[in-house]
Amino acid sequence: MRSKADHTAAVRDDRKAAVVVNTKSRRGRRHYAEVLRLIRAAGFAPLGVFPVDEPKRLRATLDEALGLEPDLLIVGGGDGTLSAAVKHLVHRDVALGVLPLGTTNNFARSLGLPLTRTGAVRVFTEGKVADIDLGLCGDRPFANLASFGVSVEVAGTVKPWLKRVLGRAAYPLTALTILPGHHAFRAYVTVDGVRHELLTHQLNIANGRFHGGWQIARDISIDNRRLVAYQLGSGKRLRLLVETMGRATTGKWRSLAGGPFVIGREMLIETDPPMAADIDGEVRLRTPLTLTTIPNGVRVMVGQDFVDT
């Protein structure tokens, strides 16, 4: 692996980049030509350009792009697309260039990146290479969040047209339709030998600082070798309804009910009953699960003011 300074110099001087854009999404289709124009105007002559209009082809396309041996892999899409890219870049000598074209853009927000296309491309020429932490749930790396409970149902229920119309507010509003029939569950989070018991409708384990486009807490970092577990609401539907409405109407967290954050490098998550995990949008594994961090797991292009530890 090159030093991060040498990697930054290579990106700026040689401009060896490959571009992958999820054109299946509405924003990807709409802005595809524009982002290519901006990338070329910034001095990049891409080694390859890969529009992806079939999600099943994304992983193979990322492999094809990486086969060109770029210094910078520019990926345009939402959090799901970027999470897939991150998994391909773990401990590789390639930096990820983020083009946030999603609804919530949690990953870009956690990195402090501009959410405009012009600003995002400017980072590729004026920013620096940093290495950030990833989470690991079972055998699956994740960039943003592993979650249990009502959010798993929300992810599978939220309508694409509602996301287009309302943006990030579509998620809490969809949750309102699901909550009346949702049952609370017991979760057990074990960190450093201490077992924390929670009764809740929603448990989240965060690597990044944002969820649903809103900040979880100011002191959470995507680069501090820590995961943060927290519940939204308690075992009472009304409490969760109130908090969900608060987020939908004000965009702010009213409270983190039921106690403080649980913070650690490694966590054992158990639930009663056993539950599926939503890992950056993929529902694959079931509890019990061990989650840990991958320190400095992936390289990304960030702004000069990003604190890289």
N, C-alpha and C positions, 0 to 999 in steps of 0.2 A: 504494500500500500504506500502510495506517495504521502508526503506530509500534506496537511490541508492547505498550507501556503502554496506548495508546488501545484496542487490540484487546482486551486483558485487561479493561479497564473496560467495554467494550461487552458482552462475554460475561457479566460479573457483573451489570451493571445492566439490560440489555435482555432477556437470556435468549432470544435468537433462535437456536434450534437446530432442526436436522432430525436424525432418528434412522433409521439403517439397521442392521438386525440380520440376520445370516445364520441363518435358522431351519431351514436344511437340516441343520445339525450338531445332534447330540444336545444339547449344552449350550445352543445357541441356542434350540432348541425348549423345553427345560426351563425356562430362565430368562427367556424373552421377557417374560412378564407382570410378572415381578419387576423387571426393569430399567426397564420403562416406569413402574412405580409409583415406583421410586426417583428417576427423572429428574423426574417430576412433583412428588414430595415435595420435591425440591431447588429448586423454584420455576420450572421450565421448563414452558412450554406449547408443545410442539413444533409448528413450522410444518407438519410432515408426519412421519408414522411409516411406515416401509417395511420390512415383513418380507420376506425373500428366501428362498424355498424352492426356487428353481431357480437354480443357480450361473451358468448362461448369461445370466441376467437381471441379474446383479450390476452390471455396468458401466452398463447403461442405467438401472438404479435409482439409482445414484450420481449420474448426470447429472440425473435427475429431482429428486433431493433438493437438489442444488446449484442447480438452477433456482429454488428458493425463496429464494435469497440469504441463507442463514443466516450468522451470525457463527461458529457452531460446528457442525461436522458430527460427530455422535456415531455411531461405528461399532462394532458388537458382533460379534465373531467371532474366529477364529484368525489366525495370521500371514498366511495366504494372503488372507483377506478384507481385512485391514488393509493389506497390500501393494497390493492393487487400489485401495483408497481413496487411498493415498499418491500413486499415479500420477495420480489425478484432481486432486490438490491442489498439484502442483508450481507454486511461485511464484504461488499464488492467495491472495487476502485472506480466507481462511477457515481457521480452526484445526480440527485433527482432535482429537476427543475419543475416547480409546481405552477400549473396554470389552473387557477380555481374556477371551474365552470359548473359547480354544483349548486344545490339549494342552500345547504348550511355551511359548507366549506370549513368544517371544524379543524382539519389538519392545517390548512393555510392560516387560520386564525391563531392556532396554537404556536405557529412559527412566527407570528407577527408580520406576515406577508401582506402586501397590498392585495385587495380583492378585485381591483380593476385589471383588465388585460394589459393595458399599457404599463401600469406599475409593476405587474408581475414579470413582464418581459424585461423591464429595466433592471430587476434584481439579477438577471442572468449576466448582465454586463457590468454592473456596479457593485454587486454583492460579494459574498464570500462563501466558501465551502465550510460547512460545519457538520459535526457528527452528533446525532441525537439518539436518544434511547427509544427502544421499542418495548412493547409488552409481549409476553409469551403466554398464551392460554393453552394448556396442554402442549401440543406440538405446533400450534398455529401462532405466528407472529401477528401483532396488531399495532397500528399506529395510534388509534384514538381511544377506543372504548370496548370493553366486554360488558354485557349487561344481561340481566335476568329479570323476568317478570313481564309486566304489561308491555314494555317496549318491544319485546319479541313479536307480540301480536300486532302492535302498531306498525312495525316495519313491513309486515306482510299484508297489511290492510290499507295503508294510506294510498289514496288514489293519485295517479300521476297528474291528472288535470287539477287536483286541489293543490299539489305542490307547485304547479305552474302559476296558478292564480295567487296563492297566499304565501308561497315561499316557505320559510322555516316554520311559520305559524301553523302549517298544515299538520305537523306532527302532534303538538299538544291538543289541537282541536280533534284530531282523529282519536286520540287517547280518551277524550271525553265520551265518545260513543262506546268505547270498550269497557271503561271502568265499572259501570253499573253491574256487569255480570262477571267481573274479575274477582278471584278469590285471593286473599292475602296468603303469604307463605312465610315459613320460618327460614331464615338464612343464618349460617354460622360462618364467621370469618375468623380464621386462625392466623395470627401474625406473631412471630417471636414467642411461640408457646402459649400465647393468650388467646382464648376463644371468646369472640364477641357474638352475642345472639341478638338477632333483629327479627321483628315481625313487620312485614312490609309488603307492598305491591310491586316495588321496583328497587333493585340493587344494581349499582353501577361500579365498575372498576375502571378508573381513568388513567391513561398514560398522558394524554394531552390535557389542555386547560379548558377546552370548550366541548359542550354537548348540545346538540340541537341549535347551534349557532349562538348560544348564550354562554357566558363565562361561568364556570363552576365556582371558582374561587380565585382570588388574585394571586395567591402564593403557590398555586399549583404550577409545575413546570414540566415541559416535555423532555427536559434534559437534566434531571436531578437524581436519577437512579432510584426513583420511588414510584410506586403505584398508589393510588388513592381510592379507597372504597367508601361509598356513601349511599344512603338510601334517600329516595324521594318520597315524602309522605311517610305515614306510619301504617299500621294494620287497618286503619279506618279509611274507607273510601272517601268520606267527606274531606278529610285532611288532604288527601291526594287530589281530589277535585279542586279544592281551593288553591293548592299550589300550582296545579296545571293551568287553571284559569289565570292565575297571577302571571305565569310565564307567557301565556297567549296574549294577554292584554298589555303587559308592561315590559316584557322581555327581561325581567329580573327574577332572581331567586328570592323568594320571601324568607325561606328558612331551609335548613337541612335537618328535618325533624328526626327525633329519636336518638340524638347524640352527636358527637363530633366525628370528624373524618377518622378512618382507620388507615394508617399509612405504613408502608413497608416495602421491602425489596421482594418478598415472596409471601404469597397468601394461599391458604387452602380454603376453597369455597365449597360449602356443603349446603344443600337445601332440602327441606321437607315440604312437599314431595320433591324428588329429583326433577330438575328443570333443564330445558335447553338453554344454551348460551348464544347470544347474538354477538359475534366477534367482528366488529367493523362491518356489520351488515350481512354477514354470513351466519346462518343458523346451522351449526354442524355438531357440536359437542354437547354432552350432558354432565351435570354435576354428579359426583364430586369432581372438582378440577383444581389443579394447582396453577397459579398464575405467578409469573416472575418477570424480571426485567432483562432486557438485552442491552447492556450499557454500550453507548456509542455504536448502536447497531446499524445505522444507515447514514449515508452522507447526503446532504441537501444543500441547495443554494438558498441562502438567507440574506437579509439585509445586514449592513455593516454594524447596526446597533444590537443585533442578536447576541445575547450573552451565551457563549459556547463553553460549557464546562466539560 
